[in-house]
């Protein structure tokens, strides 16, 4: 790819990343309800999931999932169930800063794993990369798989910067809100509503 092509790709990637969507909402809701660290680590996990989708596109696995109704519905329902489970966990733990994770699980690792699972179990994300990345493959350069890997890494890098910034500022807002009495339960319900809405939306989504 030429420099101008890379700039066009990065520009499109940034615009798509900052556009309001479920990933942004989850990072913001987590930052407000759980704090900066949880939001940033969750964001890093979600961005790491991009590598899985990129690999799937390069190997043709995303196309297989899309062509198989059973596979698509299975991944979709698994992702929706996971999001609804997160909503339940948020409601059960009324205090936003109370960890709902086992004591033996390091909090950072758990939030990172949560972000990866949320991203990987969303077939809509897989289909997005399946349709987006190939548009910027230069056939004259050959080795489309290598180009897709590089495009995916570039997308992941800019997403890390943007999502980390969102998590940081959302955490700052949450810190300010937690200084007000009676907001803990509201923030916990806020996170639960976001997870539940995203889960139901994913469950009802078609191909």
Order of alpha helices (4+ residues) and beta strands (2+ residues): alpha-alpha-alpha-alpha-alpha-alpha-alpha-alpha-alpha
